[in-house]
Amino acid sequence: MDDTGIGMWGVPLAILAGAIRVSTPFIFVSLGETITERSGRINLGLEGTLVFSAMTAYGVAVMTGSAWLGVLAAMAAGAVFGLLHGWICKFPKVNDIAIGIAMMQFGLGLAFFLGKSFIQPVAPKLPSIPLGGWSSLGQVQAALNINVLFFVGAALALFLHWAFKNTKTGLILRVVGDSTDAARAMGINPDHVRLLATAAGGALAAIGGAYLSLFYPGTWNEGISSGQGLMAVALVIFARWNPIGCFLASLLFGGAGALGPALQSVGVTQGYYLFYAAPYVLTLAILIATSSPVRSMAGAPGALSLTK
């Protein structure tokens, strides 16, 4: 059976493959932001973290020949960005959102400046797991050639869902996120907890950046993120700060992002490009739906700047 035998299954298969590929950065950025927001802090600077970590991962992979060293370097860079953001935000009368926007611009500018020399060289790619070997169809094999980070993200979502409810660290994070005064009364320093949570969130978001430059699309350029860091913040709200919800919502965003390429792959030549806007339309719809003045955001941490 040759590749033409895929027939009517071409579009859903392409959407499935695209959803898995496109969703992986969303998974890590949204899980990282969930940790940060569960502590009562919002980080809008993740777009800058995502782009800078993509550049860092690509550059280190080029220089060392190891994609995994690139991922580790990206995580370190993301943690530093998170620590810087958290340290600035601990000062009185400092606005989380304003600092996040400043950090986003700082990360973008620094990545563009330092990444010029890495646009041409080719870096090694992250490995993937071929799950389509049972089929003789090239499309099926390509669709089920899944990067290992997707499975890591799925496992991480399950772990965080359990950890928030069943571990001392998760309890401390939730207490700090719900009430600064209650945390202080329990002898917990909210600034320290939020600093570490923001660093951890930045490190996880950086894995998403490494995925972008080292697997899909697998190159480094200045427009590699396309706003995914900002969209992930809306995704966390949509998922109600639930890690499993973040994973499922990431797949939804990924499917929306894969719709245009899927239509193009089966010969739709007119209007398909309009579907490339689907993730942005979805983000706008989520923000409108969650900004209703007549209902509260269920699951939102009480100390989160978003709710004040």
C-alpha positions in Angstrom: 0.0 0.0 0.0 1.5 3.3 -1.0 1.3 6.8 0.5 -1.8 7.7 -1.6 -3.8 5.1 0.3 -4.2 7.6 3.2 -7.3 9.0 1.5 -9.9 10.8 3.7 -7.7 10.3 6.8 -5.2 12.8 5.6 -6.6 15.9 7.3 -7.3 14.3 10.8 -3.9 12.6 10.7 -2.1 15.8 9.8 -4.0 17.7 12.6 -3.1 15.0 15.1 0.6 15.1 14.0 0.6 18.9 14.1 -1.2 19.0 17.4 1.5 16.9 19.0 4.4 18.9 17.4 2.9 22.3 18.0 1.6 21.6 21.5 4.9 20.6 23.1 6.3 24.1 23.7 2.8 25.2 25.0 2.9 22.3 27.5 6.2 23.3 29.1 5.5 27.0 29.1 2.0 26.6 30.5 3.2 24.2 33.2 6.0 26.6 34.1 3.6 29.5 34.3 1.2 27.3 36.4 3.9 26.9 39.0 4.7 30.6 39.0 1.0 31.7 39.2 0.2 29.1 41.9 2.7 31.1 44.1 0.8 34.3 43.5 2.9 35.8 40.8 2.3 36.2 37.0 5.1 36.2 34.6 4.4 37.9 31.2 8.1 37.8 30.4 7.9 34.1 29.2 7.9 35.2 25.6 11.4 36.6 26.1 12.4 33.6 28.1 11.2 31.3 25.3 13.1 33.1 22.5 16.3 33.5 24.5 16.3 29.9 25.6 15.7 28.8 22.0 18.8 30.8 21.0 20.8 29.4 23.9 19.9 25.8 23.2 20.7 26.2 19.5 24.0 27.9 20.2 25.2 25.4 22.8 24.1 22.5 20.6 26.1 23.9 17.7 29.2 24.5 19.7 29.1 21.2 21.7 27.4 18.9 19.2 24.9 17.8 21.8 21.2 18.7 21.7 20.7 17.6 25.3 23.5 20.0 26.5 21.6 22.7 24.6 18.4 21.8 26.6 20.3 22.0 29.9 21.8 25.3 29.0 18.4 26.6 28.0 17.0 25.6 31.4 19.8 27.4 33.2 19.1 30.5 31.1 15.4 30.3 31.8 16.0 29.9 35.5 18.2 33.0 35.6 15.5 35.0 33.8 13.0 33.7 36.4 15.3 34.6 39.3 15.8 38.1 37.9 12.1 38.6 37.4 11.3 37.3 40.9 14.0 39.3 42.6 12.8 42.6 41.0 9.1 41.8 41.8 9.8 41.3 45.5 10.3 45.0 46.1 7.4 47.1 47.3 5.0 48.7 44.8 6.6 46.8 41.9 4.0 45.6 39.3 4.4 42.0 38.2 2.9 42.7 34.8 5.0 45.7 34.0 8.2 43.9 35.0 7.1 40.9 32.9 6.7 43.1 29.8 10.2 44.6 30.5 11.7 41.2 30.9 10.1 40.0 27.6 11.6 42.9 25.7 15.0 42.3 27.4 15.0 38.6 26.5 14.0 39.3 22.9 16.6 42.0 22.4 19.3 39.9 24.0 18.4 36.8 21.9 18.5 38.9 18.7 21.8 40.4 19.6 23.6 37.2 20.7 21.9 34.9 18.2 23.0 36.5 14.9 25.9 34.2 14.5 23.8 31.1 14.9 21.3 31.7 12.2 23.3 29.8 9.5 25.0 26.8 11.4 23.1 23.6 11.7 22.6 22.1 15.2 21.9 18.5 16.1 18.3 17.6 16.6 16.6 16.2 19.7 15.7 12.5 19.3 12.2 11.3 18.6 10.4 8.0 19.1 9.1 6.3 15.8 5.7 4.9 16.8 4.4 4.5 13.2 6.5 1.5 12.2 3.5 -0.7 12.1 2.3 1.2 9.0 3.7 1.2 5.5 2.3 4.7 4.9 4.8 7.5 5.0 2.3 9.9 6.4 1.4 7.7 9.3 5.1 7.1 10.1 5.8 10.8 9.9 2.8 11.7 12.1 3.7 9.2 14.8 7.4 10.2 14.9 7.0 11.9 18.3 9.7 13.8 20.1 10.6 12.5 23.5 9.9 15.8 25.2 6.2 15.4 24.4 6.1 12.4 26.7 8.2 14.1 29.3 5.6 17.0 29.3 2.7 14.5 29.7 4.4 12.8 32.6 5.3 16.2 34.2 1.7 17.3 34.0 0.6 14.2 35.9 3.4 14.7 38.4 2.6 18.3 39.1 -1.1 17.6 39.5 -0.3 15.0 42.1 2.4 17.1 43.8 0.3 20.2 44.2 -2.2 18.2 46.3 0.0 15.6 48.1 3.4 17.1 48.9 4.6 19.6 51.4 6.1 21.7 48.7 2.8 21.8 46.9 1.0 22.8 50.0 3.5 25.6 50.7 3.1 26.8 47.1 -0.7 26.9 47.4 -0.7 28.6 50.8 1.6 31.4 49.5 -0.5 31.7 46.3 -3.8 32.0 48.2 -2.8 34.3 51.0 0.5 36.2 51.7 -0.7 36.9 55.3 -1.5 33.3 56.0 1.9 32.2 54.7 3.7 34.7 57.0 1.6 33.5 59.9 2.8 30.0 59.3 6.4 31.1 59.2 6.8 30.9 55.4 8.6 33.6 53.5 6.4 34.4 50.5 9.2 36.2 48.7 11.5 33.2 48.8 8.8 30.8 47.6 7.8 33.1 44.8 11.4 33.6 43.8 12.0 29.9 43.5 8.6 29.3 41.8 9.4 31.9 39.2 12.8 30.4 38.6 11.3 26.9 38.2 8.7 28.3 35.8 11.3 30.0 33.7 13.4 26.7 33.6 10.4 24.7 32.4 9.4 27.4 29.8 13.0 27.2 28.5 12.5 23.5 27.6 9.8 24.7 25.3 12.2 27.1 23.7 14.8 24.4 23.3 12.2 22.2 21.6 11.5 25.0 19.1 15.0 25.4 17.9 16.2 21.8 18.2 13.2 19.8 16.9 10.3 21.8 15.5 10.8 23.8 13.4 14.4 22.9 14.3 16.1 26.1 13.3 17.1 29.4 15.1 15.6 32.7 13.8 14.4 35.8 15.4 10.7 35.0 14.8 10.7 31.5 16.1 8.2 31.9 18.9 5.3 33.7 17.2 3.9 34.8 20.5 3.6 31.3 22.1 4.9 32.6 25.5 2.1 35.1 25.8 -0.6 32.7 24.5 0.5 30.2 27.2 -0.5 32.7 29.9 -4.1 32.7 28.5 -3.9 28.9 28.3 -3.1 28.7 32.0 -6.2 30.7 32.8 -8.3 28.6 30.4 -7.0 25.4 32.2 -7.9 26.9 35.6 -4.3 26.5 36.9 -4.6 22.7 36.6 -1.5 21.0 35.2 -3.6 18.2 33.4 -5.9 20.9 32.1 -2.8 22.7 30.8 -1.7 19.6 28.9 -5.1 19.1 27.3 -5.5 22.8 26.5 -2.0 22.7 24.9 -3.2 19.9 22.6 -6.2 22.0 21.7 -4.0 25.0 20.9 -1.6 22.7 19.0 -4.5 21.3 16.9 -5.7 24.9 16.1 -2.2 25.8 15.0 -2.0 22.6 12.8 -5.2 23.3 11.0 -3.8 25.5 8.3 -0.9 23.3 7.4 -3.2 20.2 7.4 -5.5 21.7 4.9 -2.6 22.8 2.7 -1.1 19.3 2.8 -4.2 17.8 1.2 -4.4 20.3 -1.6 -6.6 23.1 -0.2 -5.0 26.1 -2.0 -7.5 28.9 -1.3 -8.2 30.4 2.1 -6.2 27.8 4.1 -3.9 30.6 5.3 -6.8 32.1 7.3 -6.7 29.0 9.6 -3.1 30.0 10.6 -4.8 32.6 12.7 -6.8 30.0 14.7 -4.5 29.9 17.8 -4.7 33.7 18.1 -8.4 33.8 17.7 -8.7 31.0 20.3 -6.5 33.1 22.7 -8.7 36.1 22.2 -11.8 34.1 22.8 -10.4 32.7 26.0 -9.4 36.1 27.3 -12.9 37.5 26.6 -14.5 34.5 28.2 -12.4 34.7 31.3 -12.7 38.4 31.8 -16.5 38.4 32.6 -17.2 40.8 35.5 -20.1 38.7 36.7 -18.2 35.5 37.6 -14.9 34.8 39.4 -12.1 32.8 37.9 -12.5 29.5 39.6 -9.3 28.1 40.8 -7.3 31.3 40.6 -4.8 31.8 43.4 -6.1 34.5 45.8 -2.8 36.5 45.8 -2.4 36.5 42.1 -2.0 40.0 40.6 -4.6 39.0 38.0 -7.4 38.9 40.6 -6.6 42.2 42.4 
